[in-house]
Amino acid sequence: MTAFILVAGAHTGGWIWEEVAARLRESGARAYPVTLTGMGDPDRPAGPGTDLETHIHDLLRLIDEVDAEEVVLVGHCYGIHPVLGAADRRPERIARIVHLDAGMPGHGDRALALVPDEEVRDRLSARADADEDKHEGKGEYEGDWLIPPPVPDAWQRWGSVAGIPSDLLALLAENAVPQPVGTLTRPLRLTGAAGALPATGVLCTGNGSSIAMVEGLVALGDPGLRALTEPRVTFFELDTGHWPMLSRPDEVARTLLRAAAGEGHRVTAAVSEQPGHLRPFLLDVPERRRERIGRVDLHLPGDLPGDDGVRGDLPDGLSEAEGPWPAVVFVHGGPVHPDVRPTPRDWPGFVGYARSVAGMGAVGVTVDHRLHGLDDYGRAAEDIAAAVDLVRADPRVDADRVALWFFSAGGLLSADWLAAPPSWLRCVAATYPVLAPMPNWGFAGPRFRPAVAVRGAERLPVVLTRVELERAEIAVTVEEFLAAAKECDADVEVIDVPHGRHGFETTDRSEQARHAVERALRSVLGHLRG
C-alpha cells in the first residue's frame, strides 16, 4: 500500500489537503496531510527557535510512524524544503518525492527566496546571516520571528490564484497563519543520500511553469538541470494556478497516484541531436568584421566578402561606408547558467541577426549579460546599460541612432527603456518575448513589467515578433502587453510567424519564418534611418 505524506507551503497547514486526501483514501491509498509546527496546530505552537530543522523533524517522526510499503513525500512550494531534508535522512523509507509546483532547492539554499517582497527578503537574509553567526547555527533568531500571512488581496504575489473558487480563496486567507522566520532563513542541509530517489515534478501552467519550459532550459545545457533527464524523473502538467489542491483536487489526486506508479512525461537529452539554439540561422549571412570588447561583440559593416541576401535593399539613410553607423543591440533571454558554452553571443541565432544588420549598414551588437538566475534581472539590466554606453561611445557608431532588440525572457529587460525612452533610442524590438513576470517568479514592484512600462513609451516604435505556437504561459504576457499598448495608443507593429515556435530562427527554415525575420530586420533598420 502507498502512503502519501502531504506537506503544504508557507502560511498553510494540513487543512489545505483535505479534498485531495479524501480522494486518495477513496482510491485505497493512505494520506497524511501534515500541519507542521507553528502552522495551525494548537498542540504544536511555534516559538523563536522554530525553523526548518523543526519541520524536518516533524516529518521524520511521521515517516517513522507510518506503516506502509511505499511512502511518497509531496511538497508544495515551501513544503519541498522539509520534504527534501527528511528524505535525505530516511532515503530507505521513501519511494518517490513529488515537487508540486515547487522548485529544486539544493544544499545550502534557503526558502527565503520564495518571499515575493524583495525588501523583506534582503532584510531577513542579512539578519539571518548575523543571527546564525551569533548563535552558531542553532536556528534561534532575535527580534520579530514571525512573518505575517498575506492580506486577502495579496495572495497572488505568492503565486497565481487561478482556478480557486472564491469561497476557498477566502478560506485560504482566513486560515492562513504567520510563518516562523527560521523556517525560511535556515539553510537546507543535504548529504546527497536521497539524490537517486525517483522524483516527479507537477507543474502548474497557470503559475508560469510547463514541461516545454523545462525542456527548453535543459536544452540550453545548464549542468544543474542534467538530473531532470534521468529515467527516475517524470513530469506532469496541471492547467491551473499555484494552489491546485484547492482548484483541482480530483486532478491532483489522480496525478499523485500516477506519479507513485512511475508514470509521467520524461525529459530527454538527445546527445546525438544538436540543440535547437545551436543550429544554423535560417538566413544565409556571411561573416562580418567582428570585435570583442569584454562582454560585448561588435559586428561591423564594410569589407563584405559577399552578398547575404538581405543586404540588397538598404533602408534610406543607411550605407556601408565607414561610419558612423547606427547600432542594434541584441539582448538574449535566460536564465542561462554561467557555465553554459558557447555563451549566448556566440549562438548562431544572435550571430546571424548581428551579421544581418551589419550587412544592412548598421553595427550588430551581441552581449553576454549576467542573467544567470531569476534574481539577476537587476544585474542583467546594468550589463545592458553598460553595453549601450560602450556602443554609443564608439566613434564608429552614431550615438543618436540606436535600437534595442530583446528575445524571450530578456523581454522583461525592455521595461526600463520603454518607461522612459531616451531621445537616441529609435526603436525597441522584441521577438517571442516574455513581457510580464511569471506568477511563480516572485517579482514585486513595477520594474521589469513591460506591460506597465509601455504607457511611458509615447511614440517610440516597437516591433514585436509573435509566434503562433508560443507556450501558453508566455503568450498570455504578450496579449497583456498588447492590450496595454492599445489602451495608451503605443506605436506597436506586430509581425506574426504562422506555425512559428519559440526560438524559431534556428529550427524553422520555412519561407514564412524567413519572411518574418527579414520583415523585422527591415522594420528595425527603417526606424534607424535619417
C-alpha positions as CSV (number, residue, x, y, z in Angstrom):
1,M,0.0,0.0,0.0
2,T,1.2,3.5,-0.8
3,A,1.1,6.3,1.8
4,F,1.2,9.9,0.7
5,I,2.6,12.5,3.1
6,L,1.3,15.8,2.0
7,V,3.3,18.9,3.1
8,A,1.8,22.4,2.4
9,G,3.5,25.6,1.6
10,A,4.1,28.8,3.6
11,H,1.3,30.1,5.9
12,T,-0.8,27.0,5.4
13,G,-1.3,23.6,7.1
14,G,-2.8,20.2,6.6
15,W,-6.3,21.5,6.1
16,I,-5.4,22.6,2.6
17,W,-5.1,19.0,1.5
18,E,-8.5,17.8,2.8
19,E,-10.1,17.2,-0.5
20,V,-7.0,15.6,-2.1
21,A,-6.5,13.3,0.9
22,A,-10.1,12.2,0.8
23,R,-9.8,11.2,-2.9
24,L,-6.5,9.4,-2.2
25,R,-8.1,7.4,0.5
26,E,-11.1,6.6,-1.7
27,S,-8.6,5.0,-4.1
28,G,-7.2,2.7,-1.4
29,A,-4.1,4.7,-0.6
30,R,-3.3,6.3,2.7
31,A,-3.0,10.0,3.0
32,Y,-1.4,12.1,5.8
33,P,-1.9,15.8,5.4
34,V,0.7,17.4,7.7
35,T,0.4,20.5,9.8
36,L,3.9,21.4,10.7
37,T,4.9,23.0,14.0
38,G,3.5,26.5,14.3
39,M,1.3,26.2,11.2
40,G,-2.1,26.0,12.9
41,D,-1.9,23.0,15.3
42,P,-2.6,24.4,18.8
43,D,-0.8,21.5,20.3
44,R,2.4,22.5,18.5
45,P,2.8,26.2,18.6
46,A,5.8,28.0,17.1
47,G,8.5,29.6,19.2
48,P,11.5,31.8,18.4
49,G,13.5,28.6,17.7
50,T,11.1,27.1,15.2
51,D,13.0,26.7,12.0
52,L,13.5,24.4,9.0
53,E,15.1,21.8,11.2
54,T,11.9,21.7,13.4
55,H,9.8,21.0,10.3
56,I,12.2,18.3,9.1
57,H,11.9,16.6,12.4
58,D,8.1,16.8,12.2
59,L,8.3,14.8,9.0
60,L,10.8,12.3,10.3
61,R,8.6,11.4,13.3
62,L,5.7,10.8,10.9
63,I,7.8,8.8,8.4
64,D,8.9,6.6,11.3
65,E,5.3,6.0,12.4
66,V,3.8,5.3,9.0
67,D,3.4,1.6,8.3
68,A,3.3,1.3,4.5
69,E,5.3,-0.4,1.8
70,E,5.8,2.8,-0.1
71,V,6.0,6.3,1.2
72,V,5.6,9.2,-1.2
73,L,6.5,12.6,0.0
74,V,4.7,15.5,-1.6
75,G,6.0,19.0,-1.1
76,H,4.1,22.1,-2.3
77,C,6.0,25.4,-2.5
78,Y,7.9,25.9,0.8
79,G,6.9,22.3,1.8
80,I,9.6,20.9,-0.6
81,H,12.3,22.1,1.7
82,P,11.4,20.0,4.8
83,V,10.4,17.2,2.4
84,L,13.9,17.1,0.9
85,G,15.5,17.4,4.3
86,A,13.5,14.5,5.6
87,A,14.1,12.3,2.6
88,D,17.8,12.9,2.9
89,R,17.8,11.3,6.4
90,R,15.3,8.5,5.6
91,P,16.0,7.6,1.9
92,E,15.4,3.9,2.5
93,R,11.8,4.7,3.5
94,I,10.9,6.9,0.6
95,A,9.6,5.6,-2.7
96,R,9.2,8.9,-4.5
97,I,9.4,12.7,-4.0
98,V,6.8,14.9,-5.7
99,H,7.5,18.5,-6.2
100,L,4.0,20.1,-6.5
101,D,4.6,23.4,-8.2
102,A,7.8,23.6,-6.2
103,G,11.4,24.3,-7.0
104,M,14.5,22.2,-6.7
105,P,16.4,23.6,-3.7
106,G,19.8,22.2,-3.1
107,H,22.3,22.0,-0.2
108,G,22.6,25.4,1.5
109,D,19.5,27.0,-0.2
110,R,17.1,29.0,1.9
111,A,13.3,29.0,1.4
112,L,13.6,32.8,1.9
113,A,13.8,33.1,-1.9
114,L,10.1,32.3,-2.0
115,V,9.1,35.6,-0.3
116,P,7.9,37.9,-3.0
117,D,8.8,41.2,-1.3
118,E,12.5,41.8,-2.3
119,E,13.0,44.3,0.6
120,V,11.7,41.8,3.1
121,R,13.9,39.1,1.6
122,D,17.1,41.2,1.7
123,R,16.4,42.3,5.3
124,L,15.7,38.8,6.6
125,S,18.6,37.4,4.8
126,A,21.0,39.9,6.3
127,R,19.6,39.3,9.8
128,A,19.7,35.5,9.3
129,D,23.4,35.7,8.4
130,A,24.1,37.8,11.5
131,D,22.0,35.7,13.9
132,E,23.3,32.4,12.6
133,D,26.9,33.5,13.2
134,K,25.9,34.7,16.7
135,H,24.1,31.6,17.7
136,E,26.5,29.3,15.8
137,G,23.7,27.8,13.6
138,K,21.3,26.9,16.4
139,G,18.4,28.4,14.5
140,E,17.2,30.9,17.0
141,Y,16.6,34.4,15.7
142,E,16.3,37.7,17.6
143,G,13.6,40.3,17.1
144,D,10.4,39.6,15.1
145,W,10.4,35.9,14.4
146,L,7.1,35.6,12.6
147,I,6.2,36.8,9.1
148,P,2.5,37.8,8.9
149,P,0.4,36.0,6.3
150,P,-0.6,37.8,3.1
151,V,-3.6,40.1,3.3
152,P,-6.6,38.7,1.3
153,D,-5.8,40.6,-1.8
154,A,-2.0,39.8,-1.8
155,W,-2.0,36.0,-2.2
156,Q,-1.5,36.4,-6.0
157,R,2.0,37.7,-5.2
158,W,2.9,34.3,-3.7
159,G,1.6,32.5,-6.8
160,S,-1.3,32.5,-9.3
161,V,-4.7,32.1,-7.6
162,A,-6.2,31.0,-11.0
163,G,-8.9,28.4,-10.6
164,I,-9.5,28.8,-6.9
165,P,-13.3,29.3,-6.2
166,S,-14.0,32.5,-4.3
167,D,-15.1,30.7,-1.1
168,L,-11.9,28.7,-1.0
169,L,-9.8,31.8,-1.7
170,A,-11.5,33.4,1.3
171,L,-10.8,30.3,3.3
172,L,-7.1,30.4,2.3
173,A,-6.9,33.9,3.7
174,E,-8.9,33.1,6.8
175,N,-6.9,30.0,7.8
176,A,-3.5,31.5,7.0
177,V,-1.0,31.7,9.9
178,P,2.2,33.6,10.4
179,Q,5.3,31.8,9.1
180,P,8.2,31.4,11.5
181,V,11.2,33.3,10.1
182,G,13.6,30.5,10.9
183,T,11.8,28.1,8.5
184,L,12.7,30.4,5.7
185,T,16.1,31.6,6.7
186,R,17.7,28.3,8.0
187,P,19.7,26.8,5.1
188,L,18.7,23.3,3.8
189,R,21.4,20.8,4.7
190,L,21.6,17.8,2.4
191,T,24.2,15.0,2.2
192,G,23.1,13.7,-1.2
193,A,21.7,10.4,0.3
194,A,18.3,11.0,-1.4
195,G,19.8,12.1,-4.7
196,A,18.9,9.0,-6.6
197,L,15.3,8.7,-5.4
198,P,12.6,8.7,-8.0
199,A,11.1,12.2,-8.3
200,T,8.2,13.8,-10.1
201,G,7.6,17.5,-10.9
202,V,4.0,18.6,-11.1
203,L,4.0,21.9,-13.0
204,C,1.1,24.3,-12.8
205,T,0.9,26.1,-16.1
206,G,-1.3,28.9,-14.7
207,N,1.6,29.8,-12.4
208,G,4.2,30.0,-15.2
209,S,5.6,26.5,-15.4
210,S,5.4,24.0,-18.2
211,I,7.1,20.9,-19.5
212,A,8.1,22.8,-22.6
213,M,9.8,25.4,-20.5
214,V,11.7,22.7,-18.6
215,E,12.8,21.1,-21.9
216,G,13.9,24.5,-23.2
217,L,16.1,25.1,-20.1
218,V,17.6,21.6,-20.2
219,A,18.4,22.1,-23.9
220,L,20.5,25.2,-23.0
221,G,23.0,23.0,-21.3
222,D,22.6,24.0,-17.6
223,P,24.6,21.4,-15.8
224,G,22.4,21.8,-12.7
225,L,19.4,20.5,-14.7
226,R,21.0,17.3,-16.1
227,A,19.4,15.3,-13.4
228,L,16.0,16.1,-14.9
229,T,16.8,13.9,-17.9
230,E,17.4,10.8,-15.8
231,P,14.7,8.0,-16.2
232,R,13.8,8.3,-12.5
233,V,12.4,11.8,-13.1
234,T,8.9,12.3,-14.5
235,F,6.7,15.3,-15.1
236,F,3.0,16.2,-15.2
237,E,1.2,19.5,-16.0
238,L,-1.9,20.9,-14.4
239,D,-3.7,23.7,-16.2
240,T,-4.3,25.8,-13.1
241,G,-2.6,28.2,-10.6
242,H,-0.3,27.7,-7.7
243,W,-2.8,26.0,-5.3
244,P,-4.1,23.1,-7.3
245,M,-5.2,21.2,-4.2
246,L,-7.9,23.9,-3.9
247,S,-8.6,24.5,-7.6
248,R,-8.2,20.9,-8.9
249,P,-8.3,18.4,-6.0
250,D,-9.6,15.5,-8.2
251,E,-6.9,16.0,-10.8
252,V,-4.2,16.4,-8.1
253,A,-5.1,13.1,-6.5
254,R,-5.1,11.3,-9.9
255,T,-1.8,12.8,-10.7
256,L,-0.2,11.7,-7.4
257,L,-1.4,8.2,-7.9
258,R,0.0,8.1,-11.4
259,A,3.3,9.6,-10.2
260,A,3.5,6.9,-7.5
261,A,3.1,4.3,-10.3
262,G,6.1,5.8,-12.1
263,E,4.0,7.4,-14.9
264,G,4.6,10.8,-16.4
265,H,6.5,12.6,-19.1
266,R,10.2,12.1,-19.3
267,V,12.6,14.8,-20.5
268,T,15.3,13.5,-22.7
269,A,18.7,15.0,-23.7
270,A,19.4,13.6,-27.1
271,V,23.2,13.7,-27.3
272,S,23.1,12.8,-31.0
273,E,20.9,15.8,-31.9
274,Q,22.2,19.3,-31.9
275,P,20.2,21.6,-29.5
276,G,17.9,23.9,-31.3
277,H,19.7,27.1,-30.2
278,L,22.9,25.8,-31.7
279,R,21.6,25.1,-35.2
280,P,22.3,27.4,-38.1
281,F,20.5,30.7,-38.5
282,L,17.7,30.5,-41.0
283,L,19.2,33.2,-43.3
284,D,22.5,32.6,-45.1
285,V,24.6,35.5,-43.9
286,P,28.4,35.7,-44.4
287,E,30.8,36.5,-41.6
288,R,31.4,40.2,-40.8
289,R,34.2,42.1,-39.2
290,R,33.8,41.3,-35.5
291,E,35.4,42.9,-32.5
292,R,35.1,41.6,-28.9
293,I,35.2,44.1,-26.0
294,G,34.6,42.4,-22.7
295,R,31.1,41.0,-22.7
296,V,30.2,42.9,-25.9
297,D,30.8,41.8,-29.6
298,L,30.5,44.3,-32.4
299,H,29.7,43.0,-35.9
300,L,30.7,45.8,-38.2
301,P,29.5,46.8,-41.7
302,G,32.0,47.2,-44.6
303,D,34.6,44.8,-46.1
304,L,31.9,42.4,-47.1
305,P,33.0,39.1,-48.5
306,G,29.8,38.6,-50.4
307,D,26.1,39.3,-50.6
308,D,23.9,37.9,-47.8
309,G,20.6,38.0,-49.4
310,V,19.4,40.7,-47.0
311,R,21.8,43.5,-47.9
312,G,20.5,44.2,-51.4
313,D,17.9,46.9,-50.4
314,L,19.3,49.1,-47.6
315,P,16.9,51.4,-45.8
316,D,17.2,55.1,-46.8
317,G,19.9,56.9,-44.8
318,L,22.0,53.7,-44.2
319,S,25.2,52.8,-46.1
320,E,28.2,50.6,-45.8
321,A,30.7,53.5,-46.0
322,E,33.0,53.9,-42.9
323,G,30.6,55.1,-40.1
324,P,29.3,56.5,-38.0
325,W,26.7,53.8,-38.3
326,P,23.6,53.2,-36.3
327,A,23.6,50.2,-34.0
328,V,21.2,47.4,-32.9
329,V,21.9,45.8,-29.5
330,F,20.6,42.3,-29.3
331,V,19.5,41.1,-25.8
332,H,19.3,37.4,-25.1
333,G,16.9,35.7,-22.7
334,G,17.5,33.2,-19.9
335,P,18.3,32.5,-17.3
336,V,21.5,31.0,-18.7
337,H,23.8,29.2,-16.4
338,P,27.3,30.8,-16.3
339,D,29.0,27.5,-17.2
340,V,27.0,27.1,-20.5
341,R,29.2,27.0,-23.5
342,P,29.1,28.6,-26.0
343,T,27.7,31.7,-24.4
344,P,24.7,33.4,-26.0
345,R,26.7,36.0,-28.0
346,D,28.2,33.0,-29.9
347,W,24.9,31.3,-30.5
348,P,24.1,31.1,-34.3
349,G,20.8,32.9,-33.9
350,F,22.3,36.1,-32.3
351,V,25.4,36.0,-34.5
352,G,23.0,35.7,-37.5
353,Y,21.0,38.6,-36.5
354,A,24.1,40.7,-35.8
355,R,25.6,39.8,-39.2
356,S,22.3,40.6,-40.9
357,V,22.1,44.2,-39.6
358,A,25.8,44.7,-40.4
359,G,25.0,43.7,-44.0
360,M,22.3,46.4,-43.9
361,G,24.6,49.2,-42.8
362,A,24.4,49.1,-39.0
363,V,26.5,47.7,-36.2
364,G,25.1,44.5,-34.8
365,V,25.9,44.2,-31.1
366,T,25.6,41.0,-29.0
367,V,26.0,41.0,-25.3
368,D,26.7,38.3,-22.7
369,H,24.7,39.8,-19.8
370,R,24.6,38.0,-16.5
371,L,21.0,36.8,-16.3
372,H,22.0,33.5,-14.6
373,G,19.0,33.2,-12.3
374,L,15.7,34.9,-11.8
375,D,17.1,37.2,-9.1
376,D,19.7,38.5,-11.6
377,Y,17.4,40.8,-13.6
378,G,18.8,43.9,-11.9
379,R,22.4,42.9,-12.7
380,A,21.5,42.0,-16.3
381,A,19.9,45.4,-16.7
382,E,23.1,47.0,-15.5
383,D,25.0,45.0,-18.0
384,I,22.8,46.1,-20.9
385,A,23.0,49.7,-19.9
386,A,26.8,49.4,-19.7
387,A,26.9,47.8,-23.2
388,V,24.8,50.5,-24.6
389,D,27.1,53.2,-23.1
390,L,30.1,51.4,-24.6
391,V,28.5,51.1,-28.0
392,R,27.3,54.8,-28.1
393,A,30.8,55.9,-27.1
394,D,32.4,54.2,-30.0
395,P,33.3,56.8,-32.7
396,R,32.2,54.4,-35.5
397,V,28.6,54.4,-34.0
398,D,26.1,57.1,-34.5
399,A,25.2,57.7,-30.8
400,D,21.8,59.2,-31.8
401,R,20.6,56.2,-33.7
402,V,20.4,53.0,-31.6
403,A,17.8,50.2,-31.4
404,L,17.4,47.6,-28.7
405,W,16.1,44.1,-29.6
406,F,15.0,41.7,-26.9
407,F,14.4,38.0,-27.0
408,S,12.5,35.5,-24.9
409,A,12.8,36.2,-21.1
410,G,15.1,39.1,-22.0
411,G,11.9,40.9,-22.9
412,L,11.5,41.9,-19.2
413,L,14.6,44.0,-19.6
414,S,12.9,46.2,-22.2
415,A,10.7,47.8,-19.4
416,D,13.3,50.3,-18.3
417,W,13.7,51.6,-21.8
418,L,10.0,51.7,-22.6
419,A,9.2,53.5,-19.4
420,A,11.5,56.5,-20.1
421,P,12.9,56.2,-23.6
422,P,16.0,58.4,-24.3
423,S,15.9,60.5,-27.4
424,W,18.6,58.4,-29.1
425,L,16.6,55.2,-28.8
426,R,14.8,55.0,-32.2
427,C,13.2,51.6,-31.8
428,V,12.6,48.7,-29.4
429,A,12.1,45.2,-30.9
430,A,11.0,42.0,-29.1
431,T,10.9,38.5,-30.6
432,Y,8.9,35.8,-28.9
433,P,9.3,37.8,-25.7
434,V,8.2,37.3,-22.1
435,L,6.5,40.7,-21.4
436,A,5.4,40.1,-17.8
437,P,7.0,38.1,-15.0
438,M,5.6,34.6,-14.5
439,P,3.5,34.4,-11.3
440,N,6.0,32.0,-9.8
441,W,9.0,34.2,-10.3
442,G,8.4,36.2,-7.1
443,F,8.7,39.6,-8.7
444,A,7.3,42.6,-6.8
445,G,7.0,46.2,-7.8
446,P,6.6,47.8,-11.2
447,R,10.1,47.2,-12.6
448,F,10.6,44.6,-15.3
449,R,7.0,44.8,-16.3
450,P,6.8,45.9,-20.0
451,A,3.0,45.8,-20.0
452,V,3.1,48.6,-17.4
453,A,6.2,50.4,-18.8
454,V,4.7,50.7,-22.3
455,R,2.5,53.5,-21.0
456,G,5.6,55.7,-20.9
457,A,6.8,54.8,-24.3
458,E,4.8,57.5,-26.1
459,R,5.5,57.2,-29.8
460,L,8.6,55.1,-29.5
461,P,8.3,52.4,-32.3
462,V,8.0,48.8,-31.0
463,V,8.5,45.9,-33.4
464,L,7.0,42.7,-31.8
465,T,7.5,39.3,-33.5
466,R,4.9,36.9,-32.2
467,V,4.9,33.1,-32.9
468,E,1.7,31.3,-33.4
469,L,2.7,28.2,-31.4
470,E,4.0,30.1,-28.4
471,R,4.0,28.5,-25.0
472,A,0.7,29.4,-23.3
473,E,2.2,30.9,-20.3
474,I,4.3,33.3,-22.5
475,A,1.5,34.1,-24.9
476,V,-0.6,35.4,-22.0
477,T,2.1,38.0,-21.3
478,V,2.2,39.1,-24.9
479,E,-1.5,39.7,-25.0
480,E,-1.3,41.6,-21.7
481,F,1.3,43.9,-23.3
482,L,-0.7,44.4,-26.5
483,A,-3.8,45.3,-24.5
484,A,-1.9,47.9,-22.5
485,A,-0.3,49.2,-25.7
486,K,-3.6,49.6,-27.3
487,E,-5.0,51.5,-24.3
488,C,-2.2,54.1,-24.5
489,D,-2.0,54.2,-28.3
490,A,1.6,53.0,-28.3
491,D,3.3,52.5,-31.7
492,V,3.5,48.7,-31.9
493,E,4.0,46.8,-35.1
494,V,3.1,43.0,-34.7
495,I,4.8,40.5,-37.0
496,D,3.2,37.1,-36.8
497,V,5.0,33.9,-37.6
498,P,2.5,31.3,-38.7
499,H,3.2,27.9,-37.2
500,G,6.3,29.5,-35.5
501,R,7.7,28.3,-32.2
502,H,9.8,29.9,-29.5
503,G,13.4,30.1,-30.9
504,F,12.2,29.5,-34.5
505,E,15.1,31.2,-36.2
506,T,17.3,28.2,-35.8
507,T,14.7,25.4,-36.0
508,D,12.4,26.6,-38.9
509,R,13.7,27.4,-42.3
510,S,10.3,27.9,-43.9
511,E,9.6,30.8,-46.2
512,Q,7.2,32.1,-43.6
513,A,9.9,32.2,-41.0
514,R,12.4,33.8,-43.3
515,H,9.9,36.4,-44.3
516,A,9.1,37.3,-40.7
517,V,12.8,37.7,-39.8
518,E,13.5,39.8,-42.9
519,R,10.5,42.0,-42.3
520,A,11.6,42.6,-38.6
521,L,15.1,43.4,-39.7
522,R,13.9,45.9,-42.3
523,S,11.4,47.5,-39.9
524,V,14.0,48.0,-37.2
525,L,16.6,49.3,-39.6
526,G,14.0,51.5,-41.2
527,H,13.4,53.2,-37.8
528,L,17.1,54.0,-37.6
529,R,17.3,55.9,-40.9
530,G,17.9,59.6,-41.0
